Amino acid sequence: MTSQNPVFIPGPTNIPEVIRKACDMGTLDHRSPAFARIFKPAVEGVKAVLGTTTGEVIIFPSTGTGGWEAAVSNTLSPGDTVLAARFGMFSLRWIDLCQRHGLNVEVIETPWGQGAPLAAIEAALRADKSHKIKAVLGTHNETATGVRSDIAGLRRAMDAAGHPAMLFVDGVSSIGSMPFEMDGWGIDVAIAGSQKGFMLPAGLAIVGISQKAIAAMETAKLPRTFFDFADMRRTYLAGGFPYTPPVGLLNGLAVAVQMLRDEGLANVYARHHRIAEGVRRAIAAWGMRPCAATADLYSDTVTAVVVPEGFNGTDIVKLAAEKYDVAFGVGLGEVAGKVFRIGHLGMLTDVMMLSGLATAEMCMADLGYPIKLGSGVAAAQEYYRSHGAQAIRVAA
Ligand SMILES: *Cc1c(COP(=O)(O)O)cnc(C)c1O
């Protein structure tokens, strides 16, 4: 039997049936008015999810990583300096991408489990009297450690330093699941992918760009062709694409943003918070803790659970896949083996989450962890039943 189980990885996430059906389309001419009727509402819906009215949205057939590349190559020139903190696998890989593009990255090493170090970032900007730093990179939700950084605070730090750098934010595992304010936080490039909060298969890089980022394109000299914002903006005006777009995915995106808006973004965020809090209650009941150092850093989309000394978190993930046909995330990079990750974003209900927690418990019991079956599930149940658990309403 093909598994009917939900996945508990922080992307790709569970795909709602209505979205799967929306992606399954017959051939459609992307130069026809019918394509514009799919594409325009998708773009408008994404703007609402990003929280922008003054910015624009560009969508590439790609993934989040392509969004990073688009952000950098459209706005910067070889040798430009960018400032970034490295505190997990995703901030690390974004820095690597910048270095491979010939950028000079000023890296602030930060312990894994911490978030963006606002004071150190402000100090680095203040020290940059000649304004060599052209952009600050922020990883809103570090998916490797389950840490959410304070992007509003990052903007305040940049303003306090009086520094004109652009602010680029990786929101791949936060956008559509946790509050995100592109305009409110003064973000110049916001990056998402289709396979996390948007509940779609992988295949789209979803990028929000501010007027300041658009202006930066005029002088930016890094090469770009496939990821050229200018080509996209030109053809978007006519409702089209400079090359062949993945029409089915874009149709799915139009449905996904409508689903998020039907549920109400505030309700979507509240649901993610509630499900995440139940997971955290379960972890505490197991006598374990999240990798995120303090409660203000806890992510509502993924929790990296620190396993006890003498155990390897990857074994839980392997056993869950082999014996129970359930997917959890392994620890990456510096925290490989030390954590396993529970993804709790996208199309997920409290009841689905309880099945994930129950599976994690079975695996831990199988592997000899000192936990009592049902202890974490009970803690989550108590939380869910006293915090208004409710099913997601899925439009027919
Ligand atoms: C998943 C993820 C990415 C990478 O996205 P891909 O779609 O796999 O290229 C980048 N950043 C964060 C924070 C992520 O969670």
The ligand as a Gaussian input file, in Angstrom:
#p B3LYP/6-31G(d) Opt

LIG

0 1
 C       13.951000      24.706000       2.350000
 C       14.742000      25.930000       2.610000
 C       15.575000      26.491000       1.638000
 C       15.903000      25.813000       0.350000
 O       14.878000      25.745000      -0.483000
 P       14.859000      24.749000      -1.716000
 O       13.472000      24.953000      -2.189000
 O       15.145000      23.379000      -1.215000
 O       15.871000      25.226000      -2.688000
 C       16.182000      27.686000       1.908000
 N       16.026000      28.290000       3.092000
 C       15.266000      27.778000       4.060000
 C       15.140000      28.510000       5.354000
 C       14.601000      26.570000       3.856000
 O       13.847000      26.052000       4.829000

